[in-house]
Amino acid sequence: MIKEKISDLIGRTPLLRLALPEEAGTVLLKLEQFNPTGTAKIRMARNMVDEAEEQGLLKPGGWLVESTSGNTGMGLALIAAERGYKFSAVVDNHSSPDKLRAMRAYGAELVNVGGDDGALATAERDAVAERLAVEHGAYWTAQHRNQGNPNGYKPLARELHDALGDRIDYLYGAVGTGGSLCGTGRALREFIPQLRIVGVEPSGSVVFGGEGAPYHQSGTGTPEGAEIGDLVEYDLISEGVKVGDAEAFETCRYLARRFGILVGGSAGGVIYKALERALADGPEAVIVVLVCDGGEKYLDTVFNDDWMVATGLFDAEVARRLASILR
Ligand SMILES: Cc1ncc(COP(=O)(O)O)c(C=O)c1O
């Protein structure tokens, strides 16, 4: 089928079953890296712009601004290019260089507020985005509180239900803004009331409580000091769990070497927790994992041996555990 524009390719991403032992449940990966920009976030980027246009908040030739770790920015940059808007992405040095380069390639302006230490600077980023909106009349999509973000995942829920019917016990996903997990989960639960929705955040992130600490999983979680967005719907989420960087990244590396499946760092963490569940619950359980993005954006970090050594994230015990589960 011939499409007329690149955003027509958003959605209908594939589902891939992980090969697990008979005594384990079924783990199905919803591979969102097959979207334009290589991530689920293009779904919400397009929808936030659609809703702003419908509400008269964005006029032809207008200016979009967002604080982003990269994936949302790539989505907004693509949509802005397609529809003739200016787009400014407020970023920090925690973002992967590949995501920054991609935003630039789509014509975005980058406003870097981070220090040279590469630390996450979410609060500073948000403040600058707000200032650009207030002082210069740009439209700030404000992904952490914009209902257009979760609304953008309703089609994803429909895709899952069309493919699997009511045979989904768990929906697993990373929680950053909460948009992808809560937006998909809320819509999917309308079809499947007993669906269990499990949010996964990096150890050190504070969405589900606990002590704050630095972490390397990019785009996900909420660091200490940053505001947890309104879109994290605690009453919707059945369970919130944490996963360490070593578990997340060893999972990425194992899947790539053993199966040729290249997923991003946050997805590695979610898959690790889903595997634990599949073993604990046994063969009847069907677990769907939202894979936010592919591994191509993390070749300099997660898939780089020198970086893994420098950050101390190799963990032979985790690698052994994975090898025993994913035979
Ligand atoms: C790689 C990655 N994983 C997970 C997330 C979290 O998704 P959400 O903001 O929908 O909670 C993001 C968000 O940008 C991301 O870029």
The ligand as an ORCA input file, in Angstrom:
! r2SCAN-3c Opt
* xyz 0 1
  C      13.402      5.214     25.868
  C      12.183      5.579     26.648
  N      11.650      4.681     27.484
  C      10.577      4.967     28.225
  C       9.943      6.192     28.159
  C       8.771      6.467     29.039
  O       7.580      6.635     28.350
  P       6.417      7.511     28.961
  O       6.867      8.925     28.967
  O       5.265      7.283     28.033
  O       6.137      7.041     30.343
  C      10.448      7.152     27.281
  C       9.831      8.464     27.188
  O      10.328      9.366     26.565
  C      11.591      6.847     26.505
  O      12.127      7.742     25.662
*
